[in-house]
Amino acid sequence: MKYLFKALDTGTSARLAQRLIPGLLCVVLTPFALADDADDSAQRRSAVRETFRTVPIPEDFHVEPTELEGPVFADENGKTLYTWPQLKLRNGYSGEAAGNVACYDKVVTVTAGLMSPYPAGLQLPELDSRPSCTDLWPPVLADSNAQAIGDWSIILRNDGARQWAYKEQPLYTSVRDRQAGDTYGGSRRKRRADGGGDGDSPAGRVPVGPPALLPPGFAVKTTSIGRMLTTKQNYAVYAFKEDSAQSTACRDDCLTDWQPVLAPGMARAFGEWSILERAPGVRQWVFRGAPLYTYNLDPEPWSQVGSDEPGWSNVFTQPAPVIPASFTRQNTLSGTVLADASGRTIYSYQCGDDSIDQLACDHPEDTQVYRLAMCGAGDPQQCQKNWPYVRAGDSEVSLNRAWTIISINPNTGRPAGADEPGAIRVWAYRDRPIYTFARDTGPGDVKGAGTGEWRGKRNGLLAFWVRDDYMKGIQ
């Protein structure tokens, strides 16, 4: 039996240490590559890693740090492990129920009719090159000697192969992930505050990992701005800049709006967590030197309005990677968005086909039929006019795994060689190109938000909201 150990970051040497020294606390900090002019604070920010709890794990796997999803389980090559949890859609369920395998090598040729108004039985595009589920999601197979351990079990596939499962959900890797720490296949982000589906969005794949090292009553949520600390009820947790680990400036009238997050009498300090005694018998949780609060005026779970108050900020177990230096943030009537250097709102493309496999189609290596139909009625030139790519400057470089510069053939939407005629260098988020909208004429315009099917959630474009409480976390 091997165990996972609390870690801030792990590389090859750290993984080896985990195997050889039981109980070791691995702290191997390897900041991500930043632009040449990035300052020390950005480098320190990129090195912050979320700690996790010790849990049993099979020998073939380990924990890998990631930029956007925190610590995840990975195979021996460092490839992230994913599940495909079952989700209720408008006309039925998609994904895999516990203990059930639904991802096989048969190429699906027609729609499933799971997401109205489209009926079942419509022919899917590009059948001559359409991948099967396992082409994009190779199952994580167990050898004949593998044994279940902890939350890890083995499920028998229809073809007789043995597949690893975590908490009874079959495990897969993604062909989109090319190196250790990539999480291009899917995200832990929730479409709704309650974690459920809305019937309009496809059933996506989700990276899995060990539980965060937290006291009871806390949780961590993946957002566009980092791995945010919340209560178990999904209410944001805040810190006040005037506080320290030994004292708090939030007293008297301040407590009208702010509620200290109290620690039980039996609670003890551990790791990054300590306890401040505000008054005799009144003990407050402190994380990384910051006493913690909730905001009484937060209207609902996922709200972050407390961070608008001077001196107050959300708390993150791991912040999001730095954004390109040329990007800006712009206030709109609907919230705060990420924008390019001229202030034009940035949009990301979402796509999932209505097949039984619920395969994503938002990556440049996926079919471009849906995107071209949505952005320019099938005309690539019109698409480029309506939704221009966000081009990278000649001197700009990829910053991290989240924000990269890729080469695209704008006429096909496909990846291109750097020397290919007509290829352009564009910014990408999670390996997907980003865009602006031609009808946005000034900073703060979001006229393209929700363009496409079902307000852009199935096939369309969504504004890159910096504040995830807009529309309950939908990006």
C-alpha positions as CSV (number, residue, x, y, z in Angstrom):
1,M,0.0,0.0,0.0
2,K,1.2,3.5,-0.9
3,Y,-0.2,6.7,0.5
4,L,-0.4,10.2,-0.8
5,F,1.3,12.8,1.3
6,K,0.5,16.4,2.0
7,A,2.3,18.4,-0.7
8,L,2.7,21.9,-2.1
9,D,4.2,20.8,-5.3
10,T,5.6,17.5,-6.7
11,G,8.0,16.8,-9.5
12,T,9.8,13.6,-10.4
13,S,12.1,13.8,-7.4
14,A,9.2,14.5,-5.1
15,R,7.2,11.6,-6.4
16,L,10.2,9.3,-5.8
17,A,10.5,10.7,-2.3
18,Q,6.8,10.0,-1.7
19,R,7.4,6.4,-2.5
20,L,10.5,6.0,-0.4
21,I,9.8,8.0,2.7
22,P,6.4,7.4,4.2
23,G,4.9,10.5,5.8
24,L,7.1,12.9,4.0
25,L,5.7,16.5,3.6
26,C,6.8,17.3,0.0
27,V,7.5,21.0,-0.6
28,V,9.2,21.2,-4.0
29,L,8.3,24.6,-5.4
30,T,8.8,25.0,-9.2
31,P,7.3,28.3,-10.4
32,F,5.8,28.3,-13.9
33,A,7.5,30.1,-16.7
34,L,6.6,33.8,-16.7
35,A,7.2,36.7,-19.1
36,D,10.7,38.2,-18.8
37,D,9.4,41.3,-17.2
38,A,7.3,39.5,-14.5
39,D,8.2,40.6,-11.0
40,D,9.1,38.6,-8.0
41,S,5.5,38.8,-6.6
42,A,4.1,37.2,-9.7
43,Q,6.7,34.4,-9.3
44,R,5.8,33.9,-5.7
45,R,2.1,33.9,-6.5
46,S,2.7,31.2,-9.1
47,A,4.5,29.0,-6.6
48,V,1.6,28.8,-4.1
49,R,0.2,25.3,-4.0
50,E,-2.8,23.7,-2.4
51,T,-2.1,21.1,0.3
52,F,-4.0,17.9,0.4
53,R,-5.0,15.1,2.8
54,T,-3.3,11.7,3.0
55,V,-5.4,9.0,1.3
56,P,-4.6,5.5,0.1
57,I,-3.6,5.2,-3.5
58,P,-2.6,2.4,-5.8
59,E,1.1,2.1,-6.7
60,D,0.6,3.1,-10.4
61,F,-0.7,6.6,-9.5
62,H,0.4,9.8,-7.7
63,V,-0.7,13.3,-7.1
64,E,0.3,16.0,-9.7
65,P,0.1,19.7,-9.1
66,T,-1.9,21.7,-11.7
67,E,-2.4,25.4,-12.3
68,L,-6.1,25.6,-12.5
69,E,-7.5,22.5,-10.7
70,G,-5.1,22.1,-7.7
71,P,-3.7,18.7,-6.9
72,V,-5.1,15.9,-9.1
73,F,-4.5,12.2,-9.4
74,A,-2.3,11.2,-12.3
75,D,-0.9,8.1,-13.9
76,E,2.7,7.1,-14.0
77,N,3.3,9.5,-16.9
78,G,1.8,12.4,-15.0
79,K,-1.4,12.5,-17.1
80,T,-4.4,13.7,-15.2
81,L,-7.2,11.3,-14.3
82,Y,-10.8,12.2,-15.1
83,T,-14.3,10.9,-14.5
84,W,-17.5,11.4,-16.5
85,P,-20.1,11.9,-13.8
86,Q,-23.7,11.3,-14.7
87,L,-25.7,14.6,-15.3
88,K,-29.4,15.2,-15.8
89,L,-30.1,16.8,-19.1
90,R,-33.4,18.0,-20.5
91,N,-34.4,14.7,-22.1
92,G,-32.5,12.2,-20.1
93,Y,-29.2,11.4,-18.4
94,S,-25.7,11.5,-19.8
95,G,-22.4,10.4,-18.4
96,E,-21.6,7.4,-16.3
97,A,-23.6,6.2,-13.2
98,A,-21.5,4.9,-10.4
99,G,-20.1,1.5,-11.3
100,N,-21.1,1.7,-14.9
101,V,-18.9,2.1,-18.0
102,A,-20.4,4.0,-21.0
103,C,-17.3,5.1,-22.9
104,Y,-16.3,2.6,-25.6
105,D,-14.6,2.5,-29.0
106,K,-17.7,2.6,-31.2
107,V,-18.0,5.8,-33.3
108,V,-21.4,7.4,-32.7
109,T,-23.0,8.7,-35.9
110,V,-26.3,10.3,-34.8
111,T,-27.5,12.7,-32.1
112,A,-29.0,11.4,-28.9
113,G,-31.7,14.0,-28.4
114,L,-30.7,14.6,-24.8
115,M,-30.7,18.4,-25.2
116,S,-33.8,19.8,-26.8
117,P,-34.9,21.1,-29.2
118,Y,-32.9,18.8,-31.4
119,P,-34.4,15.4,-31.9
120,A,-32.5,12.1,-31.7
121,G,-31.2,10.5,-34.9
122,L,-29.8,13.5,-36.8
123,Q,-26.5,12.7,-38.5
124,L,-23.4,14.1,-36.9
125,P,-20.8,16.0,-39.0
126,E,-17.5,14.7,-40.4
127,L,-18.2,11.0,-39.8
128,D,-15.1,10.0,-41.8
129,S,-12.9,11.6,-39.1
130,R,-15.2,11.5,-36.1
131,P,-13.4,10.0,-33.0
132,S,-14.9,7.4,-30.7
133,C,-15.2,8.1,-27.0
134,T,-12.1,6.1,-26.2
135,D,-10.1,7.8,-29.0
136,L,-10.4,11.0,-26.9
137,W,-10.7,9.4,-23.5
138,P,-8.5,6.3,-23.1
139,P,-9.7,4.2,-20.2
140,V,-7.3,3.8,-17.3
141,L,-6.8,0.0,-17.3
142,A,-5.7,-2.1,-14.4
143,D,-3.4,-5.1,-14.8
144,S,-4.3,-8.6,-13.6
145,N,-2.6,-8.2,-10.3
146,A,-4.1,-4.8,-9.3
147,Q,-6.2,-4.7,-6.1
148,A,-8.8,-2.3,-4.9
149,I,-7.7,0.1,-2.1
150,G,-9.5,2.8,-0.3
151,D,-11.8,4.7,-2.7
152,W,-10.1,3.0,-5.6
153,S,-11.9,0.0,-7.2
154,I,-11.8,-2.0,-10.5
155,I,-14.7,-2.3,-12.9
156,L,-15.0,-4.9,-15.6
157,R,-15.6,-3.4,-19.1
158,N,-17.8,-5.1,-21.7
159,D,-14.7,-6.2,-23.6
160,G,-13.4,-7.9,-20.5
161,A,-10.7,-5.3,-19.6
162,R,-10.3,-4.2,-16.1
163,Q,-10.7,-0.4,-15.6
164,W,-9.7,1.6,-12.5
165,A,-12.5,3.6,-10.8
166,Y,-12.4,6.2,-8.1
167,K,-15.4,6.4,-5.8
168,E,-17.0,4.0,-8.2
169,Q,-16.6,6.4,-11.2
170,P,-14.5,4.9,-14.1
171,L,-11.3,6.7,-14.8
172,Y,-9.9,8.1,-18.0
173,T,-7.0,10.2,-19.3
174,S,-7.4,12.9,-22.0
175,V,-5.6,13.0,-25.3
176,R,-5.6,16.8,-25.0
177,D,-3.2,16.6,-22.1
178,R,0.3,16.5,-23.5
179,Q,2.5,16.7,-20.4
180,A,2.3,16.2,-16.6
181,G,0.1,18.8,-15.0
182,D,-2.1,19.5,-18.0
183,T,-5.9,19.7,-17.3
184,Y,-7.1,20.5,-20.8
185,G,-9.6,17.7,-20.8
186,G,-12.1,19.2,-18.3
187,S,-12.6,21.2,-15.2
188,R,-13.9,21.0,-11.7
189,R,-15.8,24.2,-12.1
190,K,-19.6,23.9,-11.5
191,R,-22.2,25.3,-13.9
192,R,-24.4,26.2,-11.0
193,A,-23.9,27.1,-7.4
194,D,-25.5,23.8,-6.2
195,G,-23.2,21.8,-8.5
196,G,-26.0,20.5,-10.6
197,G,-26.6,20.6,-14.3
198,D,-29.0,23.1,-16.0
199,G,-30.1,20.8,-18.8
200,D,-28.5,23.0,-21.5
201,S,-24.8,22.2,-21.0
202,P,-23.2,18.9,-22.0
203,A,-22.1,16.4,-19.4
204,G,-18.3,17.2,-19.2
205,R,-15.4,15.3,-17.8
206,V,-14.0,16.2,-14.4
207,P,-10.4,15.9,-13.1
208,V,-10.3,14.0,-9.8
209,G,-7.8,14.4,-6.9
210,P,-7.3,14.1,-3.2
211,P,-9.4,16.1,-0.7
212,A,-7.9,19.4,0.3
213,L,-6.3,19.7,3.7
214,L,-9.0,21.7,5.4
215,P,-10.7,21.9,8.8
216,P,-14.3,20.6,8.9
217,G,-16.8,23.2,7.6
218,F,-14.6,24.4,4.7
219,A,-14.5,23.6,1.0
220,V,-12.5,24.7,-2.0
221,K,-14.1,25.7,-5.3
222,T,-12.4,26.0,-8.7
223,T,-13.1,29.5,-10.2
224,S,-11.6,31.5,-13.0
225,I,-9.5,33.5,-10.5
226,G,-8.2,30.6,-8.4
227,R,-9.1,27.8,-6.1
228,M,-11.3,29.7,-3.7
229,L,-11.9,28.9,-0.1
230,T,-15.6,28.7,0.9
231,T,-17.7,27.3,3.6
232,K,-19.3,23.8,3.1
233,Q,-22.5,25.8,2.1
234,N,-20.5,27.4,-0.8
235,Y,-20.4,30.9,0.8
236,A,-17.2,32.8,0.1
237,V,-14.6,33.2,2.9
238,Y,-12.8,36.6,3.2
239,A,-9.8,38.1,4.8
240,F,-9.2,41.7,6.1
241,K,-5.9,43.4,5.2
242,E,-5.7,45.1,8.7
243,D,-5.7,41.7,10.5
244,S,-2.8,39.5,11.4
245,A,-2.5,36.0,12.7
246,Q,-2.3,37.4,16.3
247,S,-4.9,40.2,16.2
248,T,-7.9,41.4,14.3
249,A,-9.1,45.0,13.5
250,C,-12.6,43.8,12.7
251,R,-14.5,44.4,15.9
252,D,-17.6,46.3,17.2
253,D,-19.5,47.9,14.2
254,C,-17.4,45.8,11.7
255,L,-19.1,42.7,13.0
256,T,-22.5,44.0,11.8
257,D,-21.6,42.9,8.3
258,W,-18.8,40.4,8.9
259,Q,-19.1,37.1,10.7
260,P,-15.8,35.5,12.0
261,V,-15.5,31.8,11.1
262,L,-15.3,30.2,14.5
263,A,-13.2,27.2,15.4
264,P,-14.7,24.6,17.8
265,G,-13.3,24.3,21.3
266,M,-11.6,21.0,20.5
267,A,-10.0,22.3,17.2
268,R,-6.2,22.5,17.0
269,A,-3.8,24.3,14.7
270,F,-2.2,22.3,11.9
271,G,-0.3,22.9,8.8
272,E,-1.3,26.3,7.3
273,W,-4.1,26.7,9.8
274,S,-4.0,28.4,13.2
275,I,-6.5,29.8,15.7
276,L,-6.9,33.3,17.0
277,E,-8.6,33.8,20.3
278,R,-10.7,36.9,19.7
279,A,-12.1,37.0,23.2
280,P,-12.1,34.4,26.1
281,G,-13.6,31.3,24.6
282,V,-14.1,32.8,21.1
283,R,-11.7,31.1,18.7
284,Q,-11.4,32.2,15.0
285,W,-9.9,30.1,12.2
286,V,-6.8,31.6,10.6
287,F,-5.4,30.5,7.2
288,R,-1.9,31.4,6.1
289,G,-1.9,34.2,8.7
290,A,-5.3,35.7,7.8
291,P,-8.3,35.4,10.2
292,L,-11.3,34.3,8.2
293,Y,-14.8,35.7,7.9
294,T,-18.0,35.4,5.9
295,Y,-20.0,38.4,4.7
296,N,-23.5,38.8,6.0
297,L,-24.6,40.6,2.9
298,D,-23.6,37.9,0.4
299,P,-27.0,37.2,-1.2
300,E,-26.4,33.6,-2.0
301,P,-23.8,30.9,-2.4
302,W,-21.0,31.7,-4.9
303,S,-21.5,35.4,-4.3
304,Q,-18.2,37.4,-3.9
305,V,-19.6,40.8,-3.3
306,G,-17.7,41.1,0.0
307,S,-14.5,41.5,-2.0
308,D,-15.9,44.8,-3.3
309,E,-15.6,46.3,0.2
310,P,-12.3,48.2,0.8
311,G,-9.7,46.2,2.6
312,W,-11.5,42.9,2.1
313,S,-10.6,40.0,-0.3
314,N,-11.4,36.5,-1.1
315,V,-9.1,33.7,0.1
316,F,-7.5,31.2,-2.2
317,T,-5.7,28.0,-1.5
318,Q,-4.1,28.5,-4.9
319,P,-4.5,31.6,-7.1
320,A,-5.1,31.4,-10.8
321,P,-2.0,31.7,-13.0
322,V,-1.0,35.2,-14.1
323,I,-2.7,36.6,-17.2
324,P,-0.9,38.2,-20.1
325,A,0.5,41.6,-19.3
326,S,-1.3,43.2,-22.3
327,F,-4.7,42.1,-21.0
328,T,-7.0,44.4,-18.9
329,R,-10.0,44.1,-16.7
330,Q,-13.1,46.0,-17.6
331,N,-16.2,46.8,-15.6
332,T,-19.5,46.1,-17.4
333,L,-23.2,46.4,-16.5
334,S,-23.1,42.7,-15.7
335,G,-19.8,42.3,-13.9
336,T,-16.0,42.4,-14.5
337,V,-14.6,40.8,-17.6
338,L,-11.2,40.1,-19.0
339,A,-10.3,42.3,-22.0
340,D,-7.5,42.8,-24.5
341,A,-5.1,45.7,-24.5
342,S,-7.7,48.0,-26.1
343,G,-10.4,47.1,-23.6
344,R,-12.4,44.8,-25.8
345,T,-14.0,41.9,-24.0
346,I,-12.5,38.5,-24.4
347,Y,-14.7,35.5,-25.2
348,S,-14.1,31.8,-25.0
349,Y,-15.8,29.2,-27.2
350,Q,-17.9,26.5,-25.7
351,C,-19.0,23.4,-27.6
352,G,-20.4,19.9,-26.9
353,D,-22.2,17.8,-29.4
354,D,-25.6,16.2,-28.5
355,S,-24.3,12.6,-29.0
356,I,-24.6,9.8,-26.4
357,D,-20.8,10.3,-25.8
358,Q,-21.2,14.1,-25.1
359,L,-17.8,14.8,-26.7
360,A,-16.5,18.3,-26.5
361,C,-15.9,20.2,-29.7
362,D,-14.3,23.4,-28.5
363,H,-10.6,22.5,-29.1
364,P,-8.9,23.5,-32.4
365,E,-8.2,19.8,-33.0
366,D,-11.9,19.1,-32.8
367,T,-14.4,19.5,-35.7
368,Q,-14.8,23.2,-36.7
369,V,-18.2,22.7,-38.3
370,Y,-20.2,23.8,-35.3
371,R,-18.0,26.9,-34.6
372,L,-18.0,28.0,-38.3
373,A,-21.8,27.6,-38.5
374,M,-22.3,29.7,-35.3
375,C,-19.8,32.5,-35.9
376,G,-20.2,33.0,-39.7
377,A,-22.9,30.8,-41.2
378,G,-20.1,28.4,-42.3
379,D,-17.9,31.2,-43.9
380,P,-14.4,31.3,-42.3
381,Q,-13.9,34.8,-43.6
382,Q,-17.1,36.0,-42.0
383,C,-16.2,34.3,-38.8
384,Q,-12.9,36.2,-38.6
385,K,-14.7,39.5,-39.1
386,N,-17.4,38.7,-36.5
387,W,-15.1,37.1,-34.0
388,P,-11.5,38.0,-34.5
389,Y,-8.8,35.9,-32.7
390,V,-6.9,37.7,-29.9
391,R,-3.5,37.9,-31.5
392,A,-0.3,37.7,-29.5
393,G,2.3,40.4,-30.0
394,D,5.7,39.6,-31.6
395,S,7.5,39.9,-28.3
396,E,4.9,38.1,-26.1
397,V,5.5,34.6,-24.9
398,S,3.4,31.9,-23.3
399,L,3.2,32.5,-19.6
400,N,2.0,29.2,-18.1
401,R,-0.2,26.2,-18.9
402,A,-3.4,28.3,-18.6
403,W,-2.4,31.1,-20.9
404,T,-0.4,30.0,-24.0
405,I,0.3,31.3,-27.5
406,I,-0.6,28.9,-30.2
407,S,-0.4,28.9,-34.0
408,I,-3.7,28.8,-35.9
409,N,-4.8,28.6,-39.5
410,P,-7.6,31.2,-39.4
411,N,-9.3,29.7,-42.5
412,T,-9.7,26.3,-40.9
413,G,-9.5,27.0,-37.2
414,R,-7.0,24.2,-36.9
415,P,-3.5,24.2,-35.4
416,A,-0.9,25.3,-37.8
417,G,2.9,25.1,-38.1
418,A,4.6,28.3,-37.2
419,D,6.0,28.6,-40.7
420,E,2.7,27.7,-42.4
421,P,1.6,30.3,-44.9
422,G,-1.2,32.4,-43.4
423,A,-0.7,31.1,-39.8
424,I,-1.2,33.5,-37.0
425,R,-0.1,33.6,-33.4
426,V,-3.0,33.8,-31.0
427,W,-3.6,33.7,-27.3
428,A,-5.3,30.6,-25.9
429,Y,-6.9,29.8,-22.6
430,R,-6.7,26.1,-21.6
431,D,-5.3,25.4,-25.1
432,R,-8.4,27.0,-26.8
433,P,-8.2,30.2,-28.8
434,I,-9.9,33.3,-27.4
435,Y,-11.8,36.0,-29.4
436,T,-13.2,39.5,-29.3
437,F,-16.5,40.5,-30.9
438,A,-16.8,43.0,-33.7
439,R,-19.9,44.6,-32.3
440,D,-18.2,45.5,-29.1
441,T,-17.2,49.1,-29.8
442,G,-15.8,50.2,-26.5
443,P,-14.4,49.0,-23.2
444,G,-17.1,47.3,-21.1
445,D,-19.2,46.2,-24.0
446,V,-20.4,42.6,-23.8
447,K,-22.7,42.4,-26.7
448,G,-21.4,39.0,-27.7
449,A,-22.0,37.3,-24.3
450,G,-24.1,34.2,-24.6
451,T,-24.0,34.0,-28.4
452,G,-25.0,30.6,-29.7
453,E,-27.2,27.7,-28.7
454,W,-28.8,28.0,-25.2
455,R,-27.2,31.3,-24.5
456,G,-23.8,30.0,-25.6
457,K,-23.6,27.2,-23.1
458,R,-23.8,24.3,-25.6
459,N,-22.3,25.8,-28.7
460,G,-21.4,29.4,-28.6
461,L,-19.2,32.1,-27.0
462,L,-19.2,33.3,-23.4
463,A,-17.5,36.4,-22.0
464,F,-14.5,35.7,-19.8
465,W,-15.9,36.8,-16.5
466,V,-13.3,37.6,-13.9
467,R,-16.0,37.5,-11.2
468,D,-17.4,34.0,-11.0
469,D,-20.5,35.0,-9.0
470,Y,-22.0,36.4,-12.3
471,M,-24.7,33.9,-13.4
472,K,-23.7,31.6,-10.6
473,G,-20.2,30.7,-11.9
474,I,-20.8,30.3,-15.6
475,Q,-17.9,31.4,-17.6
